[in-house]
Amino acid sequence: MQYRNVIWVHNEEQRRVSDTQKAAIEKESGKPVATLILDAKTFYPAEDYHQKYALRHNQALMQLFDRWYPKGSDFRESFTAMRFNAYLQGHGSATLLLNELDGYGLPDELKDMMRAQAPKLSEDAGMQCAIPGA
């Protein structure tokens, strides 16, 4: 398996929280969660062309993200880019996106483009966790 979802934990508290959330999602959905919970080890980021794959293949959004994050490392480390990439892959509902969009501090042009993506998102998609304060 080349790609998989993993939560890398650094301590027992993170493991406890991750296990608890995973169990709650499984109970609520009635489906197993395939995400692994493993101890963090040395991390090696993938090559740039593997980063934020769905977002990189949306040319209009990438033009805006390139302006917003001119340094490749800033884009790679961006929580916002990660979140939007997940939405574009179908992980997250339109309601969740619209509820948290203003909390990112993005320019209106980028928010408008993400709002245009909302109708394409399923309301029962996999991303469950809203961002605190967003």
C-alpha positions in Angstrom: 0.0 0.0 0.0 1.6 3.3 -1.1 -0.8 5.7 0.5 -2.6 5.4 3.8 -4.1 7.6 6.5 -2.0 7.6 9.7 -2.1 9.7 12.9 1.4 9.9 14.2 1.3 10.4 18.0 4.1 11.8 20.1 2.9 10.8 23.6 0.3 8.8 25.5 -2.1 11.7 25.7 -2.2 12.1 21.9 -2.7 8.4 21.6 -5.6 8.4 24.1 -7.3 11.3 22.3 -6.8 9.7 18.9 -8.1 6.4 20.1 -11.1 8.0 21.7 -12.0 10.1 18.6 -11.5 7.1 16.3 -13.8 4.9 18.4 -16.4 7.7 18.6 -16.4 8.1 14.8 -16.7 4.3 14.3 -19.6 4.1 16.7 -21.4 7.1 15.2 -20.9 5.9 11.6 -21.2 2.2 12.2 -18.2 1.7 10.0 -14.6 0.9 10.8 -12.1 3.7 10.5 -9.0 2.6 8.5 -6.7 5.3 9.9 -3.8 3.9 11.8 -2.5 5.4 15.0 1.2 4.9 15.3 4.1 6.3 17.3 5.8 9.2 15.6 9.3 8.5 14.2 11.6 10.4 11.9 9.4 12.1 9.2 10.5 12.7 5.7 8.2 14.9 3.6 7.3 13.7 0.2 8.6 15.5 -2.9 6.8 18.7 -3.7 4.8 17.2 -6.6 3.2 14.8 -4.1 2.1 17.5 -1.7 -1.5 18.6 -1.8 -2.2 16.5 -4.9 -5.9 17.5 -5.5 -5.2 21.2 -4.8 -2.2 21.1 -7.2 -4.5 19.8 -10.0 -6.9 22.7 -9.6 -5.1 25.3 -11.7 -7.3 28.3 -10.7 -7.0 27.6 -7.0 -3.2 26.9 -7.3 -2.7 30.3 -9.0 -4.2 31.9 -5.9 -2.3 29.7 -3.4 0.9 30.4 -5.3 0.4 34.1 -4.6 -0.7 33.4 -1.0 2.2 31.1 -0.3 5.0 32.1 -2.6 7.5 29.9 -0.9 7.0 26.2 -1.5 7.8 25.3 2.1 5.0 27.6 3.3 2.5 25.9 1.0 3.7 22.5 2.1 3.3 23.4 5.8 0.0 25.3 5.3 -2.8 24.0 7.4 -5.2 25.8 5.1 -3.8 24.2 2.0 -4.0 20.8 3.7 -7.6 21.4 4.7 -8.6 22.6 1.2 -6.8 19.7 -0.4 -8.9 17.3 1.8 -12.1 19.1 0.7 -11.2 18.8 -3.0 -10.7 15.0 -2.4 -14.2 14.7 -1.0 -13.3 14.7 2.7 -15.6 17.3 4.3 -19.1 18.6 3.8 -20.2 21.8 2.1 -21.7 22.9 5.5 -18.4 22.3 7.3 -16.4 24.2 4.6 -18.8 27.2 4.6 -18.8 27.3 8.4 -15.0 27.4 8.8 -14.0 29.3 5.6 -14.0 32.8 7.2 -11.7 31.6 10.0 -8.7 31.1 7.7 -8.0 34.8 7.1 -7.8 34.3 3.3 -8.3 36.9 0.6 -11.8 37.3 -0.7 -10.9 35.9 -4.1 -9.7 32.6 -2.6 -12.7 32.3 -0.3 -15.0 32.9 -3.3 -13.3 30.1 -5.2 -13.7 27.7 -2.3 -17.3 28.7 -1.9 -17.8 27.8 -5.5 -16.5 24.3 -4.7 -19.0 23.8 -1.9 -21.9 22.5 -4.0 -19.6 19.7 -5.2 -19.1 18.4 -1.7 -21.1 15.6 -0.1 -22.9 16.4 3.1 -21.9 13.0 4.5 -18.2 13.1 3.6 -15.5 11.8 5.9 -13.9 14.8 7.5 -15.7 15.1 10.9 -13.8 17.6 12.9 -14.5 21.3 12.7 -11.6 23.6 13.4 -11.9 25.3 16.8 -12.3 29.1 16.4 -12.9 28.8 12.7 
